[in-house]
């Protein structure tokens, strides 16, 4: 892993600009036991937690959008963040 959690978070926000535009706060931590990142998104009192496998995180850092994370991001924005 040649990047930091902060670097990965910044890359996710860069790749999915709808998060910031819709007021979604993203937090992530690396879970050693699962060998994956735990990604928490929240907007107001709405929250979604998902996992990003290390291989997907590596690809993300190389500019490749992670399809599974992208689906989660878009669904969260559609269902929660866009609501008043």
PyMOL Python script that loads the backbone (N, CA, C, O; Angstrom):
from pymol import cmd

cmd.read_pdbstr("""\
ATOM      1  N   UNK A   1       0.870  -1.175   0.000  1.00  0.00           N
ATOM      2  CA  UNK A   1       0.000   0.000   0.000  1.00  0.00           C
ATOM      3  C   UNK A   1       0.912   1.232   0.000  1.00  0.00           C
ATOM      4  O   UNK A   1       1.527   1.554   1.017  1.00  0.00           O
ATOM      5  N   UNK A   2       0.995   1.907  -1.127  1.00  0.00           N
ATOM      6  CA  UNK A   2       1.866   3.054  -1.250  1.00  0.00           C
ATOM      7  C   UNK A   2       1.135   4.372  -1.146  1.00  0.00           C
ATOM      8  O   UNK A   2       1.532   5.349  -1.782  1.00  0.00           O
ATOM      9  N   UNK A   3       0.077   4.424  -0.358  1.00  0.00           N
ATOM     10  CA  UNK A   3      -0.709   5.641  -0.192  1.00  0.00           C
ATOM     11  C   UNK A   3      -1.332   5.648   1.197  1.00  0.00           C
ATOM     12  O   UNK A   3      -1.377   4.629   1.886  1.00  0.00           O
ATOM     13  N   UNK A   4      -1.800   6.801   1.580  1.00  0.00           N
ATOM     14  CA  UNK A   4      -2.398   6.936   2.909  1.00  0.00           C
ATOM     15  C   UNK A   4      -3.923   6.867   2.812  1.00  0.00           C
ATOM     16  O   UNK A   4      -4.496   6.961   1.727  1.00  0.00           O
ATOM     17  N   UNK A   5      -4.552   6.704   3.950  1.00  0.00           N
ATOM     18  CA  UNK A   5      -6.015   6.728   4.016  1.00  0.00           C
ATOM     19  C   UNK A   5      -6.525   8.091   3.537  1.00  0.00           C
ATOM     20  O   UNK A   5      -7.529   8.171   2.830  1.00  0.00           O
ATOM     21  N   UNK A   6      -5.827   9.154   3.928  1.00  0.00           N
ATOM     22  CA  UNK A   6      -6.216  10.503   3.502  1.00  0.00           C
ATOM     23  C   UNK A   6      -6.091  10.632   1.984  1.00  0.00           C
ATOM     24  O   UNK A   6      -6.954  11.225   1.337  1.00  0.00           O
ATOM     25  N   UNK A   7      -5.031  10.084   1.422  1.00  0.00           N
ATOM     26  CA  UNK A   7      -4.846  10.122  -0.021  1.00  0.00           C
ATOM     27  C   UNK A   7      -5.954   9.381  -0.749  1.00  0.00           C
ATOM     28  O   UNK A   7      -6.449   9.849  -1.774  1.00  0.00           O
ATOM     29  N   UNK A   8      -6.346   8.222  -0.223  1.00  0.00           N
ATOM     30  CA  UNK A   8      -7.432   7.451  -0.821  1.00  0.00           C
ATOM     31  C   UNK A   8      -8.747   8.211  -0.720  1.00  0.00           C
ATOM     32  O   UNK A   8      -9.516   8.256  -1.680  1.00  0.00           O
ATOM     33  N   UNK A   9      -9.004   8.802   0.427  1.00  0.00           N
ATOM     34  CA  UNK A   9     -10.228   9.591   0.599  1.00  0.00           C
ATOM     35  C   UNK A   9     -10.259  10.740  -0.413  1.00  0.00           C
ATOM     36  O   UNK A   9     -11.282  10.973  -1.057  1.00  0.00           O
ATOM     37  N   UNK A  10      -9.157  11.445  -0.550  1.00  0.00           N
ATOM     38  CA  UNK A  10      -9.088  12.544  -1.515  1.00  0.00           C
ATOM     39  C   UNK A  10      -9.348  12.048  -2.934  1.00  0.00           C
ATOM     40  O   UNK A  10     -10.031  12.712  -3.714  1.00  0.00           O
ATOM     41  N   UNK A  11      -8.803  10.885  -3.264  1.00  0.00           N
ATOM     42  CA  UNK A  11      -8.990  10.321  -4.607  1.00  0.00           C
ATOM     43  C   UNK A  11     -10.456   9.949  -4.824  1.00  0.00           C
ATOM     44  O   UNK A  11     -10.999  10.187  -5.903  1.00  0.00           O
ATOM     45  N   UNK A  12     -11.093   9.373  -3.820  1.00  0.00           N
ATOM     46  CA  UNK A  12     -12.516   9.024  -3.924  1.00  0.00           C
ATOM     47  C   UNK A  12     -13.341  10.284  -4.151  1.00  0.00           C
ATOM     48  O   UNK A  12     -14.230  10.297  -5.001  1.00  0.00           O
ATOM     49  N   UNK A  13     -13.053  11.341  -3.399  1.00  0.00           N
ATOM     50  CA  UNK A  13     -13.797  12.595  -3.558  1.00  0.00           C
ATOM     51  C   UNK A  13     -13.551  13.212  -4.933  1.00  0.00           C
ATOM     52  O   UNK A  13     -14.442  13.838  -5.507  1.00  0.00           O
ATOM     53  N   UNK A  14     -12.345  13.034  -5.453  1.00  0.00           N
ATOM     54  CA  UNK A  14     -12.026  13.534  -6.795  1.00  0.00           C
ATOM     55  C   UNK A  14     -12.785  12.736  -7.865  1.00  0.00           C
ATOM     56  O   UNK A  14     -13.306  13.310  -8.821  1.00  0.00           O
ATOM     57  N   UNK A  15     -12.840  11.426  -7.697  1.00  0.00           N
ATOM     58  CA  UNK A  15     -13.469  10.567  -8.696  1.00  0.00           C
ATOM     59  C   UNK A  15     -14.991  10.620  -8.655  1.00  0.00           C
ATOM     60  O   UNK A  15     -15.655  10.378  -9.663  1.00  0.00           O
ATOM     61  N   UNK A  16     -15.534  10.933  -7.496  1.00  0.00           N
ATOM     62  CA  UNK A  16     -16.989  10.993  -7.318  1.00  0.00           C
ATOM     63  C   UNK A  16     -17.360  12.372  -6.784  1.00  0.00           C
ATOM     64  O   UNK A  16     -17.690  12.507  -5.606  1.00  0.00           O
ATOM     65  N   UNK A  17     -17.311  13.403  -7.640  1.00  0.00           N
ATOM     66  CA  UNK A  17     -17.559  14.774  -7.187  1.00  0.00           C
ATOM     67  C   UNK A  17     -18.974  15.005  -6.673  1.00  0.00           C
ATOM     68  O   UNK A  17     -19.214  15.990  -5.976  1.00  0.00           O
ATOM     69  N   UNK A  18     -19.905  14.134  -6.993  1.00  0.00           N
ATOM     70  CA  UNK A  18     -21.269  14.261  -6.493  1.00  0.00           C
ATOM     71  C   UNK A  18     -21.338  14.180  -4.978  1.00  0.00           C
ATOM     72  O   UNK A  18     -22.283  14.680  -4.368  1.00  0.00           O
ATOM     73  N   UNK A  19     -20.341  13.552  -4.368  1.00  0.00           N
ATOM     74  CA  UNK A  19     -20.331  13.469  -2.906  1.00  0.00           C
ATOM     75  C   UNK A  19     -20.252  14.864  -2.300  1.00  0.00           C
ATOM     76  O   UNK A  19     -21.108  15.249  -1.503  1.00  0.00           O
ATOM     77  N   UNK A  20     -19.242  15.608  -2.669  1.00  0.00           N
ATOM     78  CA  UNK A  20     -19.059  16.956  -2.125  1.00  0.00           C
ATOM     79  C   UNK A  20     -20.177  17.899  -2.527  1.00  0.00           C
ATOM     80  O   UNK A  20     -20.622  18.720  -1.724  1.00  0.00           O
ATOM     81  N   UNK A  21     -20.627  17.786  -3.756  1.00  0.00           N
ATOM     82  CA  UNK A  21     -21.688  18.664  -4.241  1.00  0.00           C
ATOM     83  C   UNK A  21     -22.995  18.460  -3.495  1.00  0.00           C
ATOM     84  O   UNK A  21     -23.820  19.370  -3.419  1.00  0.00           O
ATOM     85  N   UNK A  22     -23.185  17.261  -2.940  1.00  0.00           N
ATOM     86  CA  UNK A  22     -24.415  16.954  -2.226  1.00  0.00           C
ATOM     87  C   UNK A  22     -24.237  16.924  -0.717  1.00  0.00           C
ATOM     88  O   UNK A  22     -25.108  16.438   0.004  1.00  0.00           O
ATOM     89  N   UNK A  23     -23.116  17.439  -0.239  1.00  0.00           N
ATOM     90  CA  UNK A  23     -22.901  17.547   1.199  1.00  0.00           C
ATOM     91  C   UNK A  23     -22.640  16.232   1.910  1.00  0.00           C
ATOM     92  O   UNK A  23     -22.871  16.115   3.113  1.00  0.00           O
ATOM     93  N   UNK A  24     -22.161  15.244   1.172  1.00  0.00           N
ATOM     94  CA  UNK A  24     -21.875  13.945   1.779  1.00  0.00           C
ATOM     95  C   UNK A  24     -20.477  13.986   2.391  1.00  0.00           C
ATOM     96  O   UNK A  24     -19.508  14.364   1.733  1.00  0.00           O
ATOM     97  N   UNK A  25     -20.390  13.594   3.646  1.00  0.00           N
ATOM     98  CA  UNK A  25     -19.110  13.512   4.350  1.00  0.00           C
ATOM     99  C   UNK A  25     -18.636  12.062   4.249  1.00  0.00           C
ATOM    100  O   UNK A  25     -19.396  11.129   4.506  1.00  0.00           O
ATOM    101  N   UNK A  26     -17.389  11.893   3.876  1.00  0.00           N
ATOM    102  CA  UNK A  26     -16.812  10.555   3.713  1.00  0.00           C
ATOM    103  C   UNK A  26     -15.720  10.356   4.745  1.00  0.00           C
ATOM    104  O   UNK A  26     -14.845  11.206   4.915  1.00  0.00           O
ATOM    105  N   UNK A  27     -15.780   9.223   5.434  1.00  0.00           N
ATOM    106  CA  UNK A  27     -14.731   8.823   6.368  1.00  0.00           C
ATOM    107  C   UNK A  27     -14.335   7.401   6.016  1.00  0.00           C
ATOM    108  O   UNK A  27     -15.180   6.596   5.624  1.00  0.00           O
ATOM    109  N   UNK A  28     -13.070   7.093   6.151  1.00  0.00           N
ATOM    110  CA  UNK A  28     -12.672   5.716   5.927  1.00  0.00           C
ATOM    111  C   UNK A  28     -11.513   5.338   6.820  1.00  0.00           C
ATOM    112  O   UNK A  28     -10.689   6.166   7.208  1.00  0.00           O
ATOM    113  N   UNK A  29     -11.481   4.055   7.131  1.00  0.00           N
ATOM    114  CA  UNK A  29     -10.411   3.469   7.931  1.00  0.00           C
ATOM    115  C   UNK A  29     -10.055   2.123   7.311  1.00  0.00           C
ATOM    116  O   UNK A  29     -10.876   1.495   6.642  1.00  0.00           O
ATOM    117  N   UNK A  30      -8.824   1.694   7.544  1.00  0.00           N
ATOM    118  CA  UNK A  30      -8.418   0.379   7.052  1.00  0.00           C
ATOM    119  C   UNK A  30      -8.671  -0.649   8.133  1.00  0.00           C
ATOM    120  O   UNK A  30      -8.240  -0.480   9.274  1.00  0.00           O
ATOM    121  N   UNK A  31      -9.373  -1.718   7.775  1.00  0.00           N
ATOM    122  CA  UNK A  31      -9.670  -2.813   8.697  1.00  0.00           C
ATOM    123  C   UNK A  31      -8.687  -3.944   8.393  1.00  0.00           C
ATOM    124  O   UNK A  31      -8.819  -4.644   7.390  1.00  0.00           O
ATOM    125  N   UNK A  32      -7.708  -4.108   9.272  1.00  0.00           N
ATOM    126  CA  UNK A  32      -6.666  -5.124   9.076  1.00  0.00           C
ATOM    127  C   UNK A  32      -7.259  -6.524   8.960  1.00  0.00           C
ATOM    128  O   UNK A  32      -6.834  -7.307   8.111  1.00  0.00           O
ATOM    129  N   UNK A  33      -8.234  -6.846   9.802  1.00  0.00           N
ATOM    130  CA  UNK A  33      -8.812  -8.186   9.813  1.00  0.00           C
ATOM    131  C   UNK A  33      -9.495  -8.523   8.490  1.00  0.00           C
ATOM    132  O   UNK A  33      -9.448  -9.668   8.038  1.00  0.00           O
ATOM    133  N   UNK A  34     -10.126  -7.533   7.872  1.00  0.00           N
ATOM    134  CA  UNK A  34     -10.833  -7.752   6.609  1.00  0.00           C
ATOM    135  C   UNK A  34      -9.960  -7.455   5.401  1.00  0.00           C
ATOM    136  O   UNK A  34     -10.333  -7.759   4.268  1.00  0.00           O
ATOM    137  N   UNK A  35      -8.784  -6.855   5.646  1.00  0.00           N
ATOM    138  CA  UNK A  35      -7.886  -6.431   4.572  1.00  0.00           C
ATOM    139  C   UNK A  35      -8.651  -5.571   3.562  1.00  0.00           C
ATOM    140  O   UNK A  35      -8.521  -5.735   2.349  1.00  0.00           O
ATOM    141  N   UNK A  36      -9.450  -4.656   4.102  1.00  0.00           N
ATOM    142  CA  UNK A  36     -10.293  -3.781   3.276  1.00  0.00           C
ATOM    143  C   UNK A  36     -10.506  -2.467   4.013  1.00  0.00           C
ATOM    144  O   UNK A  36     -10.306  -2.363   5.223  1.00  0.00           O
ATOM    145  N   UNK A  37     -10.916  -1.474   3.246  1.00  0.00           N
ATOM    146  CA  UNK A  37     -11.255  -0.178   3.828  1.00  0.00           C
ATOM    147  C   UNK A  37     -12.736  -0.152   4.159  1.00  0.00           C
ATOM    148  O   UNK A  37     -13.566  -0.621   3.381  1.00  0.00           O
ATOM    149  N   UNK A  38     -13.057   0.394   5.310  1.00  0.00           N
ATOM    150  CA  UNK A  38     -14.448   0.614   5.691  1.00  0.00           C
ATOM    151  C   UNK A  38     -14.745   2.061   5.329  1.00  0.00           C
ATOM    152  O   UNK A  38     -14.128   2.985   5.860  1.00  0.00           O
ATOM    153  N   UNK A  39     -15.691   2.246   4.423  1.00  0.00           N
ATOM    154  CA  UNK A  39     -16.055   3.572   3.931  1.00  0.00           C
ATOM    155  C   UNK A  39     -17.406   3.936   4.517  1.00  0.00           C
ATOM    156  O   UNK A  39     -18.390   3.223   4.319  1.00  0.00           O
ATOM    157  N   UNK A  40     -17.451   5.054   5.244  1.00  0.00           N
ATOM    158  CA  UNK A  40     -18.707   5.544   5.808  1.00  0.00           C
ATOM    159  C   UNK A  40     -19.034   6.871   5.139  1.00  0.00           C
ATOM    160  O   UNK A  40     -18.218   7.792   5.108  1.00  0.00           O
ATOM    161  N   UNK A  41     -20.245   6.945   4.608  1.00  0.00           N
ATOM    162  CA  UNK A  41     -20.730   8.182   4.005  1.00  0.00           C
ATOM    163  C   UNK A  41     -21.934   8.630   4.811  1.00  0.00           C
ATOM    164  O   UNK A  41     -22.793   7.821   5.162  1.00  0.00           O
ATOM    165  N   UNK A  42     -21.993   9.924   5.103  1.00  0.00           N
ATOM    166  CA  UNK A  42     -23.189  10.405   5.776  1.00  0.00           C
ATOM    167  C   UNK A  42     -23.538  11.807   5.306  1.00  0.00           C
ATOM    168  O   UNK A  42     -22.681  12.627   4.976  1.00  0.00           O
ATOM    169  N   UNK A  43     -24.826  12.031   5.295  1.00  0.00           N
ATOM    170  CA  UNK A  43     -25.389  13.340   4.942  1.00  0.00           C
ATOM    171  C   UNK A  43     -26.508  13.573   5.937  1.00  0.00           C
ATOM    172  O   UNK A  43     -27.512  12.861   5.926  1.00  0.00           O
ATOM    173  N   UNK A  44     -26.340  14.572   6.802  1.00  0.00           N
ATOM    174  CA  UNK A  44     -27.318  14.783   7.862  1.00  0.00           C
ATOM    175  C   UNK A  44     -27.312  13.583   8.780  1.00  0.00           C
ATOM    176  O   UNK A  44     -26.257  13.165   9.256  1.00  0.00           O
ATOM    177  N   UNK A  45     -28.481  13.027   9.032  1.00  0.00           N
ATOM    178  CA  UNK A  45     -28.582  11.864   9.917  1.00  0.00           C
ATOM    179  C   UNK A  45     -28.632  10.545   9.140  1.00  0.00           C
ATOM    180  O   UNK A  45     -28.890   9.492   9.723  1.00  0.00           O
ATOM    181  N   UNK A  46     -28.388  10.599   7.842  1.00  0.00           N
ATOM    182  CA  UNK A  46     -28.402   9.399   7.004  1.00  0.00           C
ATOM    183  C   UNK A  46     -26.975   8.904   6.817  1.00  0.00           C
ATOM    184  O   UNK A  46     -26.056   9.691   6.593  1.00  0.00           O
ATOM    185  N   UNK A  47     -26.801   7.581   6.914  1.00  0.00           N
ATOM    186  CA  UNK A  47     -25.456   7.023   6.837  1.00  0.00           C
ATOM    187  C   UNK A  47     -25.452   5.717   6.058  1.00  0.00           C
ATOM    188  O   UNK A  47     -26.409   4.944   6.104  1.00  0.00           O
ATOM    189  N   UNK A  48     -24.367   5.488   5.349  1.00  0.00           N
ATOM    190  CA  UNK A  48     -24.150   4.240   4.634  1.00  0.00           C
ATOM    191  C   UNK A  48     -22.727   3.792   4.919  1.00  0.00           C
ATOM    192  O   UNK A  48     -21.792   4.590   4.851  1.00  0.00           O
ATOM    193  N   UNK A  49     -22.565   2.518   5.239  1.00  0.00           N
ATOM    194  CA  UNK A  49     -21.243   1.939   5.448  1.00  0.00           C
ATOM    195  C   UNK A  49     -21.048   0.841   4.419  1.00  0.00           C
ATOM    196  O   UNK A  49     -21.920  -0.007   4.229  1.00  0.00           O
ATOM    197  N   UNK A  50     -19.909   0.862   3.761  1.00  0.00           N
ATOM    198  CA  UNK A  50     -19.581  -0.160   2.771  1.00  0.00           C
ATOM    199  C   UNK A  50     -18.100  -0.486   2.881  1.00  0.00           C
ATOM    200  O   UNK A  50     -17.361   0.183   3.603  1.00  0.00           O
ATOM    201  N   UNK A  51     -17.677  -1.498   2.177  1.00  0.00           N
ATOM    202  CA  UNK A  51     -16.268  -1.907   2.206  1.00  0.00           C
ATOM    203  C   UNK A  51     -15.656  -1.729   0.828  1.00  0.00           C
ATOM    204  O   UNK A  51     -16.319  -1.909  -0.194  1.00  0.00           O
ATOM    205  N   UNK A  52     -14.399  -1.379   0.821  1.00  0.00           N
ATOM    206  CA  UNK A  52     -13.628  -1.238  -0.412  1.00  0.00           C
ATOM    207  C   UNK A  52     -12.423  -2.161  -0.278  1.00  0.00           C
ATOM    208  O   UNK A  52     -11.527  -1.922   0.531  1.00  0.00           O
ATOM    209  N   UNK A  53     -12.417  -3.207  -1.074  1.00  0.00           N
ATOM    210  CA  UNK A  53     -11.316  -4.173  -1.013  1.00  0.00           C
ATOM    211  C   UNK A  53      -9.999  -3.494  -1.381  1.00  0.00           C
ATOM    212  O   UNK A  53      -9.975  -2.517  -2.130  1.00  0.00           O
ATOM    213  N   UNK A  54      -8.924  -4.022  -0.850  1.00  0.00           N
ATOM    214  CA  UNK A  54      -7.603  -3.435  -1.086  1.00  0.00           C
ATOM    215  C   UNK A  54      -7.304  -3.335  -2.587  1.00  0.00           C
ATOM    216  O   UNK A  54      -6.784  -2.314  -3.038  1.00  0.00           O
ATOM    217  N   UNK A  55      -7.620  -4.369  -3.363  1.00  0.00           N
ATOM    218  CA  UNK A  55      -7.349  -4.344  -4.809  1.00  0.00           C
ATOM    219  C   UNK A  55      -8.136  -3.220  -5.483  1.00  0.00           C
ATOM    220  O   UNK A  55      -7.624  -2.555  -6.383  1.00  0.00           O
ATOM    221  N   UNK A  56      -9.372  -3.010  -5.049  1.00  0.00           N
ATOM    222  CA  UNK A  56     -10.181  -1.916  -5.610  1.00  0.00           C
ATOM    223  C   UNK A  56      -9.610  -0.564  -5.204  1.00  0.00           C
ATOM    224  O   UNK A  56      -9.600   0.371  -6.005  1.00  0.00           O
ATOM    225  N   UNK A  57      -9.138  -0.456  -3.975  1.00  0.00           N
ATOM    226  CA  UNK A  57      -8.525   0.799  -3.516  1.00  0.00           C
ATOM    227  C   UNK A  57      -7.257   1.086  -4.310  1.00  0.00           C
ATOM    228  O   UNK A  57      -7.001   2.227  -4.693  1.00  0.00           O
ATOM    229  N   UNK A  58      -6.463   0.045  -4.555  1.00  0.00           N
ATOM    230  CA  UNK A  58      -5.248   0.215  -5.356  1.00  0.00           C
ATOM    231  C   UNK A  58      -5.598   0.706  -6.757  1.00  0.00           C
ATOM    232  O   UNK A  58      -4.951   1.611  -7.284  1.00  0.00           O
ATOM    233  N   UNK A  59      -6.621   0.106  -7.356  1.00  0.00           N
ATOM    234  CA  UNK A  59      -7.052   0.513  -8.698  1.00  0.00           C
ATOM    235  C   UNK A  59      -7.552   1.948  -8.680  1.00  0.00           C
ATOM    236  O   UNK A  59      -7.263   2.726  -9.589  1.00  0.00           O
ATOM    237  N   UNK A  60      -8.296   2.292  -7.649  1.00  0.00           N
ATOM    238  CA  UNK A  60      -8.815   3.649  -7.500  1.00  0.00           C
ATOM    239  C   UNK A  60      -7.666   4.657  -7.482  1.00  0.00           C
ATOM    240  O   UNK A  60      -7.736   5.701  -8.130  1.00  0.00           O
ATOM    241  N   UNK A  61      -6.624   4.340  -6.745  1.00  0.00           N
ATOM    242  CA  UNK A  61      -5.481   5.245  -6.656  1.00  0.00           C
ATOM    243  C   UNK A  61      -4.761   5.374  -7.997  1.00  0.00           C
ATOM    244  O   UNK A  61      -4.030   6.336  -8.233  1.00  0.00           O
ATOM    245  N   UNK A  62      -4.980   4.390  -8.871  1.00  0.00           N
ATOM    246  CA  UNK A  62      -4.402   4.441 -10.218  1.00  0.00           C
ATOM    247  C   UNK A  62      -5.381   5.020 -11.234  1.00  0.00           C
ATOM    248  O   UNK A  62      -5.159   4.922 -12.441  1.00  0.00           O
ATOM    249  N   UNK A  63      -6.471   5.628 -10.743  1.00  0.00           N
ATOM    250  CA  UNK A  63      -7.408   6.308 -11.624  1.00  0.00           C
ATOM    251  C   UNK A  63      -8.505   5.441 -12.209  1.00  0.00           C
ATOM    252  O   UNK A  63      -9.237   5.884 -13.094  1.00  0.00           O
ATOM    253  N   UNK A  64      -8.632   4.204 -11.725  1.00  0.00           N
ATOM    254  CA  UNK A  64      -9.667   3.302 -12.215  1.00  0.00           C
ATOM    255  C   UNK A  64     -10.842   3.347 -11.248  1.00  0.00           C
ATOM    256  O   UNK A  64     -10.701   3.035 -10.065  1.00  0.00           O
ATOM    257  N   UNK A  65     -12.010   3.741 -11.768  1.00  0.00           N
ATOM    258  CA  UNK A  65     -13.186   3.818 -10.899  1.00  0.00           C
ATOM    259  C   UNK A  65     -13.618   2.423 -10.470  1.00  0.00           C
ATOM    260  O   UNK A  65     -13.690   1.503 -11.284  1.00  0.00           O
ATOM    261  N   UNK A  66     -13.896   2.284  -9.211  1.00  0.00           N
ATOM    262  CA  UNK A  66     -14.381   1.029  -8.657  1.00  0.00           C
ATOM    263  C   UNK A  66     -15.890   0.967  -8.884  1.00  0.00           C
ATOM    264  O   UNK A  66     -16.635   1.790  -8.353  1.00  0.00           O
ATOM    265  N   UNK A  67     -16.332   0.004  -9.663  1.00  0.00           N
ATOM    266  CA  UNK A  67     -17.743  -0.088 -10.023  1.00  0.00           C
ATOM    267  C   UNK A  67     -18.619  -0.266  -8.786  1.00  0.00           C
ATOM    268  O   UNK A  67     -19.637   0.413  -8.647  1.00  0.00           O
ATOM    269  N   UNK A  68     -18.235  -1.167  -7.890  1.00  0.00           N
ATOM    270  CA  UNK A  68     -19.085  -1.416  -6.722  1.00  0.00           C
ATOM    271  C   UNK A  68     -19.189  -0.184  -5.828  1.00  0.00           C
ATOM    272  O   UNK A  68     -20.269   0.119  -5.321  1.00  0.00           O
ATOM    273  N   UNK A  69     -18.084   0.529  -5.629  1.00  0.00           N
ATOM    274  CA  UNK A  69     -18.139   1.751  -4.819  1.00  0.00           C
ATOM    275  C   UNK A  69     -18.946   2.817  -5.546  1.00  0.00           C
ATOM    276  O   UNK A  69     -19.731   3.530  -4.921  1.00  0.00           O
ATOM    277  N   UNK A  70     -18.766   2.934  -6.848  1.00  0.00           N
ATOM    278  CA  UNK A  70     -19.513   3.907  -7.631  1.00  0.00           C
ATOM    279  C   UNK A  70     -21.009   3.692  -7.532  1.00  0.00           C
ATOM    280  O   UNK A  70     -21.773   4.653  -7.438  1.00  0.00           O
ATOM    281  N   UNK A  71     -21.432   2.438  -7.554  1.00  0.00           N
ATOM    282  CA  UNK A  71     -22.859   2.120  -7.414  1.00  0.00           C
ATOM    283  C   UNK A  71     -23.351   2.557  -6.042  1.00  0.00           C
ATOM    284  O   UNK A  71     -24.424   3.150  -5.930  1.00  0.00           O
ATOM    285  N   UNK A  72     -22.581   2.271  -5.000  1.00  0.00           N
ATOM    286  CA  UNK A  72     -22.960   2.661  -3.647  1.00  0.00           C
ATOM    287  C   UNK A  72     -23.049   4.178  -3.519  1.00  0.00           C
ATOM    288  O   UNK A  72     -23.989   4.705  -2.924  1.00  0.00           O
ATOM    289  N   UNK A  73     -22.062   4.877  -4.083  1.00  0.00           N
ATOM    290  CA  UNK A  73     -22.037   6.346  -4.025  1.00  0.00           C
ATOM    291  C   UNK A  73     -23.263   6.921  -4.711  1.00  0.00           C
ATOM    292  O   UNK A  73     -23.968   7.749  -4.136  1.00  0.00           O
ATOM    293  N   UNK A  74     -23.520   6.489  -5.933  1.00  0.00           N
ATOM    294  CA  UNK A  74     -24.655   7.020  -6.687  1.00  0.00           C
ATOM    295  C   UNK A  74     -25.978   6.717  -6.007  1.00  0.00           C
ATOM    296  O   UNK A  74     -26.868   7.567  -5.973  1.00  0.00           O
ATOM    297  N   UNK A  75     -26.115   5.514  -5.464  1.00  0.00           N
ATOM    298  CA  UNK A  75     -27.358   5.144  -4.782  1.00  0.00           C
ATOM    299  C   UNK A  75     -27.552   5.978  -3.518  1.00  0.00           C
ATOM    300  O   UNK A  75     -28.665   6.411  -3.219  1.00  0.00           O
ATOM    301  N   UNK A  76     -26.465   6.202  -2.779  1.00  0.00           N
ATOM    302  CA  UNK A  76     -26.561   7.003  -1.564  1.00  0.00           C
ATOM    303  C   UNK A  76     -26.993   8.428  -1.905  1.00  0.00           C
ATOM    304  O   UNK A  76     -27.879   8.988  -1.260  1.00  0.00           O
ATOM    305  N   UNK A  77     -26.368   8.997  -2.908  1.00  0.00           N
ATOM    306  CA  UNK A  77     -26.727  10.369  -3.309  1.00  0.00           C
ATOM    307  C   UNK A  77     -28.171  10.417  -3.761  1.00  0.00           C
ATOM    308  O   UNK A  77     -28.917  11.315  -3.370  1.00  0.00           O
ATOM    309  N   UNK A  78     -28.570   9.466  -4.576  1.00  0.00           N
ATOM    310  CA  UNK A  78     -29.933   9.428  -5.096  1.00  0.00           C
ATOM    311  C   UNK A  78     -30.969   9.273  -3.987  1.00  0.00           C
ATOM    312  O   UNK A  78     -31.985   9.968  -3.982  1.00  0.00           O
ATOM    313  N   UNK A  79     -30.716   8.380  -3.065  1.00  0.00           N
ATOM    314  CA  UNK A  79     -31.710   8.056  -2.030  1.00  0.00           C
ATOM    315  C   UNK A  79     -31.683   8.959  -0.813  1.00  0.00           C
ATOM    316  O   UNK A  79     -32.722   9.206  -0.200  1.00  0.00           O
ATOM    317  N   UNK A  80     -30.506   9.455  -0.456  1.00  0.00           N
ATOM    318  CA  UNK A  80     -30.411  10.164   0.817  1.00  0.00           C
ATOM    319  C   UNK A  80     -29.922  11.596   0.717  1.00  0.00           C
ATOM    320  O   UNK A  80     -30.586  12.516   1.196  1.00  0.00           O
ATOM    321  N   UNK A  81     -28.779  11.790   0.105  1.00  0.00           N
ATOM    322  CA  UNK A  81     -28.158  13.107   0.129  1.00  0.00           C
ATOM    323  C   UNK A  81     -28.982  14.137  -0.612  1.00  0.00           C
ATOM    324  O   UNK A  81     -28.986  15.303  -0.218  1.00  0.00           O
ATOM    325  N   UNK A  82     -29.672  13.762  -1.659  1.00  0.00           N
ATOM    326  CA  UNK A  82     -30.437  14.722  -2.461  1.00  0.00           C
ATOM    327  C   UNK A  82     -31.739  15.122  -1.782  1.00  0.00           C
ATOM    328  O   UNK A  82     -32.373  16.095  -2.190  1.00  0.00           O
ATOM    329  N   UNK A  83     -32.145  14.391  -0.757  1.00  0.00           N
ATOM    330  CA  UNK A  83     -33.390  14.727  -0.050  1.00  0.00           C
ATOM    331  C   UNK A  83     -33.196  15.921   0.877  1.00  0.00           C
ATOM    332  O   UNK A  83     -32.126  16.102   1.459  1.00  0.00           O
ATOM    333  N   UNK A  84     -34.235  16.728   1.007  1.00  0.00           N
ATOM    334  CA  UNK A  84     -34.129  17.876   1.929  1.00  0.00           C
ATOM    335  C   UNK A  84     -34.132  17.450   3.383  1.00  0.00           C
ATOM    336  O   UNK A  84     -34.049  18.295   4.275  1.00  0.00           O
TER     337      UNK A  84
END
""", "prot")
cmd.dss("prot")
cmd.show_as("cartoon", "prot")
cmd.util.cbc("prot")
cmd.orient("prot")
